Amino acid sequence: MMSEFSLGRAGHSDAVGAFRNIAPRSHWWIFGALAVLTSYLILCYYMVVAGWTLEYLYESLTGNLFAGIVPGNIEEGFSAKMETYISSDWTPLLFTWILILLNGAVLIGGVNAGIERISRLLMPLLFILLVTLAIVALSMPGAGKGLQYFFAPDFSKISPGLIVNVLGQAFFSLSLGMGILVTYSAYFPKSTNLGSTSVTISGLDLLVAVMMGVIIFPAVATFGLDSADIRGTTLVFVTLPEVFAMLPGSSLWAILFFTLLLVAALTSTISIAEVSVAFVHDRFHKSRRTAVAIVLLPLFVFSSLCSLSFGSLSGIKIFGLSFFNLLDTVTTNYLLPVVSLGICLFIGWFAPKDLFRSELQGSRSSASLSDRIVMAIVRYIAPLLILTILISGL
């Protein structure tokens, strides 16, 4: 993270321009181009999942989410509802397109007037909803059992494969390798302490993850749900609606939860899209409005292909994968680690001498011991860990 922050602030441009400004006669800009490509491919399928969230919020608001659910057959009812929804063509497309338009409306305003303004509104709302749902979860009869399962470590489950998976999840969760941190850190003043900023962001990310666990595991324990039901989309679109159906005021809790999820999805998609918008704006000298159009208009096509891969295009496979799963696999297993490895190698070994030290030092008079430790990690430890993740995905 600090490598990407250093690259962005020193390069003072988009993901490609940062490399070009620091090392103009080199080919390291290719990693910046890969970062832009990676973020765009992620946006193609992530926008579809965000659209599902908007649809479930709409169904919660209209009261249709729990319609047709039989008390003795709740899990099967929600599983069938999700399968029917994502395999239909037009409804998921409609909500995906709405999300793309919402992103466009914010992105046109730029970083200050658009992204910063909407983030100041939505992020406090996100934490308010998290706290509210956590309080409800902690009041459930199975809260103690759920929290014990969540927080009590089982060291017998730790394996090399698990560690690699955790590191891979950290890449995605912290937006590493997508060009997001490089793009936004171009706006950092020299007085910004990159170390404390990185710790703050990582800490907040961990806090949100822990609070989500506090919300989920007491509910799972209270209603005796299987651990297989707390994974991926099954957790969000089947298991938690199942929990809400068993609570008084089920529609209210569903509305709160899917509002929380939509806020998180919207802020994420806006951040990811800004990488490509900044690239088009800076590299090709286009107006902000034109850059947004160039980035988002093709997204209507690519996100539609991802959405339809669950419906009428489900029979089309590329290397045995649907279009949605292909983009997910390529970006998560290969592109994210490759970009991160390139940035670490560039900042640690090939950037102008003392650039990284200078960025870590900031406005302080001299580098600290922690700065030296970070530099050693970036040069030696981080590349080895990233290579491990990359090789494990082959």
C-alpha positions in Angstrom: 0.0 0.0 0.0 2.8 2.4 0.9 4.5 1.6 -2.4 1.4 2.5 -4.3 1.0 5.7 -2.3 4.6 6.7 -2.9 4.3 6.0 -6.7 1.1 8.1 -6.9 2.3 11.1 -4.9 5.7 11.2 -6.5 4.3 10.6 -10.0 1.4 13.0 -9.5 -0.7 11.6 -12.2 -2.9 8.6 -13.2 -1.6 5.0 -12.9 0.3 5.1 -16.3 1.4 8.7 -16.0 2.9 8.1 -12.5 5.4 5.6 -14.0 6.1 7.8 -17.0 6.8 10.9 -14.8 9.2 9.1 -12.5 11.0 7.0 -15.1 10.2 8.6 -18.5 12.6 6.4 -20.6 11.6 3.1 -19.2 8.9 0.5 -19.9 7.6 0.4 -16.3 4.5 2.3 -17.4 3.3 -1.1 -18.7 2.5 -2.0 -15.1 0.4 1.2 -14.9 -1.5 0.2 -18.0 -2.1 -3.3 -16.5 -3.5 -1.6 -13.4 -5.9 0.4 -15.5 -6.9 -2.8 -17.4 -7.3 -4.8 -14.2 -9.5 -2.2 -12.5 -11.7 -2.0 -15.6 -12.1 -5.8 -15.9 -13.1 -5.9 -12.2 -15.6 -3.1 -12.8 -17.2 -5.1 -15.6 -18.3 -7.9 -13.3 -18.5 -6.0 -10.0 -21.1 -3.7 -11.4 -23.3 -6.8 -11.9 -23.1 -7.8 -8.3 -23.8 -4.2 -7.3 -26.9 -4.4 -9.5 -28.0 -7.5 -7.6 -27.7 -5.5 -4.4 -29.9 -2.7 -5.7 -32.5 -5.2 -6.9 -32.7 -6.8 -3.5 -33.0 -3.4 -1.8 -35.8 -2.6 -4.2 -37.5 -6.0 -3.4 -37.1 -5.2 0.3 -38.7 -1.8 0.0 -41.6 -3.1 -2.0 -42.1 -6.1 0.3 -41.6 -8.6 -2.5 -38.4 -10.1 -1.0 -40.3 -12.3 1.4 -43.3 -12.9 -0.9 -44.0 -16.6 -1.6 -41.5 -17.8 1.1 -43.1 -20.7 3.0 -42.1 -20.9 6.7 -41.0 -24.5 6.6 -39.1 -24.1 3.4 -37.3 -20.8 3.8 -33.8 -21.7 2.6 -35.0 -23.4 -0.5 -37.3 -20.5 -1.2 -34.6 -17.9 -1.1 -32.2 -20.1 -3.1 -34.8 -20.5 -5.8 -35.5 -16.7 -5.7 -31.9 -15.9 -6.3 -31.5 -18.5 -9.0 -34.6 -17.2 -10.8 -33.4 -13.6 -10.5 -29.8 -13.9 -11.7 -30.8 -16.3 -14.6 -33.4 -14.0 -15.9 -32.0 -11.6 -18.5 -33.7 -8.2 -18.3 -34.1 -7.5 -14.6 -30.5 -7.9 -13.7 -29.5 -5.9 -16.8 -31.8 -3.0 -15.8 -30.3 -2.7 -12.3 -26.8 -3.0 -13.6 -27.4 -0.2 -16.0 -28.9 1.9 -13.2 -25.7 1.4 -11.2 -23.6 2.5 -14.2 -25.6 5.6 -14.6 -25.3 6.4 -10.9 -21.5 6.0 -11.1 -21.5 8.4 -14.1 -23.4 11.1 -12.3 -20.9 11.1 -9.4 -17.8 10.7 -11.6 -18.7 13.7 -13.8 -18.3 15.9 -10.7 -14.7 15.0 -10.3 -12.7 14.0 -7.2 -13.7 17.0 -5.1 -17.2 18.0 -6.2 -18.3 14.4 -7.0 -16.4 11.6 -5.3 -15.4 13.3 -2.1 -18.9 14.8 -1.6 -20.7 11.5 -2.0 -18.1 9.7 0.1 -18.6 12.2 3.0 -22.3 11.4 2.8 -22.2 7.7 2.4 -19.3 6.5 4.6 -20.9 7.8 7.9 -24.1 6.1 6.8 -22.2 2.9 6.2 -20.9 2.9 9.8 -24.3 3.9 11.3 -25.9 0.9 9.5 -23.0 -1.4 10.6 -23.4 -0.4 14.2 -27.2 -0.7 14.1 -27.1 -4.2 12.7 -24.3 -5.3 15.0 -26.4 -4.2 18.0 -29.3 -6.3 16.7 -27.0 -9.3 16.1 -25.5 -9.1 19.6 -29.0 -9.2 21.2 -29.8 -12.6 19.5 -29.9 -15.7 21.7 -27.0 -17.3 19.9 -24.7 -14.3 20.0 -22.3 -15.8 22.5 -21.9 -19.0 20.5 -21.5 -17.1 17.3 -18.9 -14.8 18.6 -16.9 -17.7 20.1 -16.9 -19.4 16.7 -15.8 -16.1 15.1 -13.1 -15.0 17.5 -11.7 -18.3 18.9 -8.8 -19.4 16.6 -8.5 -23.0 15.5 -4.9 -23.3 14.6 -5.4 -26.8 13.2 -7.1 -25.2 10.2 -4.1 -23.0 9.3 -2.4 -24.3 6.1 -0.2 -22.8 3.4 -3.2 -22.7 1.1 -5.2 -20.8 3.6 -2.5 -18.2 4.1 -2.2 -17.7 0.4 -6.0 -17.3 0.1 -6.0 -14.7 3.0 -3.2 -12.7 1.3 -5.2 -12.8 -2.0 -8.3 -11.6 -0.2 -6.3 -8.8 1.3 -5.2 -7.6 -2.1 -8.9 -7.3 -3.2 -10.1 -5.8 0.1 -7.4 -3.1 0.2 -7.7 -2.4 -3.5 -4.0 -3.3 -4.1 -2.9 -3.7 -7.7 -5.9 -1.9 -9.2 -4.4 1.5 -9.6 -6.9 3.0 -7.1 -4.3 3.9 -4.5 -1.9 5.3 -7.1 -4.6 7.5 -8.7 -5.9 8.9 -5.4 -2.5 9.5 -3.8 -1.7 11.8 -6.6 -3.8 14.3 -4.7 -1.9 13.8 -1.4 0.1 16.9 -0.1 3.7 16.3 1.0 2.5 16.7 4.6 0.4 13.5 4.4 2.1 10.8 6.4 2.0 7.7 4.1 2.7 5.3 7.0 -0.1 6.5 9.3 -2.5 6.8 6.3 -1.8 3.2 5.3 -2.3 2.0 8.9 -5.6 4.0 9.2 -7.0 2.6 6.0 -6.0 -1.0 6.9 -7.4 -0.6 10.4 -10.8 0.7 9.1 -10.9 -2.1 6.5 -10.3 -4.6 9.3 -12.9 -2.9 11.6 -15.6 -3.2 8.9 -14.7 -6.8 8.3 -14.9 -7.6 12.1 -18.2 -5.7 12.4 -19.6 -7.7 9.5 -18.5 -10.9 11.3 -20.2 -9.7 14.4 -23.4 -9.2 12.4 -23.3 -12.5 10.6 -22.1 -15.2 13.0 -24.5 -14.5 15.9 -27.3 -14.8 13.4 -25.9 -18.0 11.9 -25.5 -19.5 15.4 -29.0 -18.4 16.6 -30.8 -20.0 13.7 -28.6 -23.1 13.4 -27.5 -22.4 9.8 -24.7 -24.5 8.2 -21.2 -23.0 7.8 -21.5 -23.7 4.1 -24.2 -21.0 4.0 -21.8 -18.2 5.0 -19.8 -18.0 1.8 -19.9 -15.6 -1.0 -23.2 -14.7 -2.7 -25.0 -17.4 -0.9 -24.4 -15.6 2.4 -25.6 -12.2 1.1 -28.5 -13.2 -1.1 -29.8 -16.4 0.5 -28.6 -16.9 4.1 -29.1 -13.4 5.5 -32.5 -13.0 3.9 -33.3 -16.3 5.6 -32.2 -14.8 8.9 -34.3 -11.6 8.3 -37.3 -13.7 7.6 -37.1 -15.2 11.1 -36.9 -11.8 12.8 -39.7 -9.5 13.7 -39.9 -6.6 11.2 -38.0 -8.7 8.6 -38.5 -6.1 5.8 -36.9 -3.4 8.0 -33.8 -5.4 8.6 -33.5 -6.4 5.0 -33.8 -2.7 4.0 -31.1 -1.7 6.4 -28.7 -4.5 5.3 -29.1 -4.0 1.6 -28.8 -0.2 2.0 -25.5 -0.9 3.8 -24.4 -3.2 1.0 -25.4 -0.8 -1.7 -23.5 2.0 -0.1 -20.4 -0.1 0.1 -20.9 -1.3 -3.5 -21.5 2.2 -4.9 -18.4 3.7 -3.2 -16.3 0.8 -4.4 -17.4 1.0 -8.0 -16.9 4.8 -8.1 -13.3 4.3 -6.8 -12.6 1.6 -9.3 -14.0 3.5 -12.2 -12.0 6.7 -11.3 -8.8 4.8 -12.3 -9.9 4.5 -15.9 -11.5 8.0 -16.0 -8.3 9.6 -14.7 -6.3 7.7 -17.2 -8.4 8.9 -20.2 -8.6 12.4 -18.8 -4.8 12.8 -18.2 -3.4 10.7 -21.1 -5.7 11.8 -23.9 -6.5 15.3 -22.5 -10.2 14.8 -22.6 -12.8 16.7 -20.6 -14.1 15.1 -17.5 -17.5 14.5 -19.0 -16.0 13.0 -22.2 -13.6 10.8 -20.2 -16.5 9.4 -18.1 -18.5 8.7 -21.3 -15.5 6.9 -22.9 -15.1 4.7 -19.8 -18.7 3.9 -18.9 -20.4 3.5 -22.4 -18.5 0.3 -23.2 -19.2 -0.9 -19.7 -22.9 -1.3 -20.7 -21.8 -4.0 -23.1 -19.2 -5.8 -21.0 -21.2 -5.8 -17.8 -24.2 -7.0 -19.8 -22.2 -9.9 -21.0 -21.2 -10.7 -17.4 -24.8 -10.5 -16.3 -26.1 -12.6 -19.2 -23.5 -15.3 -18.5 -25.9 -16.4 -15.7 -28.9 -16.4 -18.1 -29.2 -16.8 -21.9 -25.4 -16.9 -22.3 -24.8 -19.4 -19.6 -23.9 -22.1 -22.2 -21.0 -20.1 -23.5 -17.7 -21.0 -21.8 -14.2 -19.7 -22.3 -11.5 -22.1 -21.0 -14.4 -23.8 -19.2 -15.5 -20.6 -17.4 -18.4 -18.2 -17.9 -17.6 -14.7 -19.0 -18.2 -13.5 -15.4 -16.1 -16.2 -13.8 -13.3 -15.7 -16.4 -12.9 -12.0 -15.6 -13.0 -12.8 -11.8 -10.3 -15.5 -12.1 -8.0 -13.6 -14.4 -8.0 -10.4 -12.3 -7.9 -12.0 -8.9 -5.4 -14.8 -9.5 -3.1 -13.2 -12.0 -3.4 -9.5 -12.8 -3.7 -8.1 -9.2 -0.5 -10.0 -8.0 1.4 -9.1 -11.2 0.7 -5.4 -10.9 1.5 -5.3 -7.2 4.8 -7.2 -7.9 5.7 -4.7 -10.6 5.1 -1.8 -8.3 7.1 -3.3 -5.4 10.0 -4.1 -7.7 9.9 -0.6 -9.3 9.7 1.3 -6.0 12.1 -0.9 -4.2 14.8 -1.4 -6.8 14.4 0.6 -10.0 12.9 4.0 -9.1 15.3 6.9 -8.7 17.5 6.5 -5.6 15.9 7.7 -2.4 12.5 8.3 -4.0 10.8 5.8 -1.7 12.7 7.1 1.4 11.7 10.7 0.5 8.0 9.8 0.1 7.9 7.9 3.4 9.8 10.7 5.2 7.4 13.3 3.9 7.8 16.7 5.6 9.9 15.1 8.4 13.5 16.1 8.7 14.8 12.5 8.6 13.7 8.9 8.0 12.7 6.9 11.0 13.4 3.3 11.9 9.9 2.3 10.8 10.6 3.8 7.4 13.7 1.7 7.0 11.8 -1.4 8.0 9.1 -0.6 5.4 11.7 -0.2 2.7 13.2 -3.5 3.6 9.8 -5.2 3.4 9.0 -3.7 0.0 12.4 -4.7 -1.4 12.6 -8.3 0.0 9.6 -9.7 1.8 6.6 -8.3 -0.2 7.9 -9.5 -3.6 8.4 -13.0 -2.3 4.9 -13.1 -0.8 3.3 -11.8 -4.0 5.2 -14.4 -6.0 3.8 -17.1 -3.7 0.3 -15.8 -4.4 0.9 -15.7 -8.1 2.4 -19.2 -8.3 -0.4 -20.7 -6.3 -2.9 -19.3 -8.8 -1.3 -21.1 -11.7 
